[in-house]
Amino acid sequence: MNSTTVVYRDSLSTAIVKNLITVVLSVSIVYVNSTLVHTFKKHEVFNTNPRYILYIHLVINDILLLSLFTLIQVISYIMFTLHVPFCIILLLTVIICNLNNPLTLAVMAVECYVAICFPLQHPQICTVKNVTVVILVIWLLSSLVILPDLFTILVTESKDFFNSRVFCLRGSIFRHPELEKKKDASNIVLLVIVWLTLLYTYFRILFTAQTATANAKKARNTVLLHGFQLLLCMLTYVYDLMLNGLTNLFPKEVLTIRYTVSVFVQILPRLISPIVYGIRDKTFRKYLKRYLLYTPKANIHPQTTQTRPKQCY
């Protein structure tokens, strides 16, 4: 039986406009996030504080995700298909970074919980060394989630497949039916654990905030923001559902729908971290203005002897 595969492609002008929008948005967000990283590195008040180390880890993840998303989209428009090994490398990095974000949010919520509910033990528990180990564990856990998928395709796919070119999507590489079930199961387990962590820390901080200082109330609001960020992270897990649903409703707009959903899921959530922390946090905002707005006259010097703040962002 003969089968026909229909491939939809944008016109040259449309492709240029879409890629220009993606590149401008991504470069703008990466610039702001890179300024946050630079501010973090330049001042000891941040790079010796475990709380800001976790935050910068989240920012670096966002930079990697945005850069890779933009790279994949632009290359796909230029060459349409990519060599399978190159696509695998890109996808593995994107998947691991996507898994890192919810785990990092859970750890940040726990850090807020310890700071408010166990203020005396906080300096001993939340040290730079311990946070560094936790970040390494996050990367290890995220890698362990996706490595079985890699081993599966190495065993089941033919040599011709690895020598071929594909449209760089997860479904084009990890094609085994069982891998889809495994992906859904691992995502559910991960999100349940993260949500339970956020809910537990929120309510413990909430009970403390009823009779404690304004710092506890601020920590409660911060955990709520973590929950909102987690909801945005979950958009990547319902990407296919959103895409299929909208495509069924508007079958003639499949290219516009795919592009719009991709921007909504991959780019817009990356705006949240700079807003929540870089602008909302007073200490970070004071130093950030110097680099983001190019105000060299502002002679700001970090207080290296400053004690670690007990409040959350």
Secondary structure, 3 states (H helix, E strand, C coil): CCCCCCCCCCCHHHHHHHHHHHHHHHHHHHHHHHHHHHHHHHCHHHHCCHHHHHHHHHHHHHHHHHHHHHHHHHHHHHHCCEEHHHHHHHHHHHHHHHHHHHHHHHHHHHHHHHHHHCCCCHHHHCCHHHHHHHHHHHHHHHHHHHHHHHHHHHHHCCHHHHCCEECCCHHHHCCCHHHHHHHHHHHHHHHHHHHHHHHHHHHHHHHHHCCCCHHHHHHHHHHHHHHHHHHHHHHHHHHHHHHHHHHHHCHHHHHHHHHHHHHHHHCHHHHHHHHHHHHCCHHHHHHHHHHHCCCCCCCCCCCCCCCCCCCCC
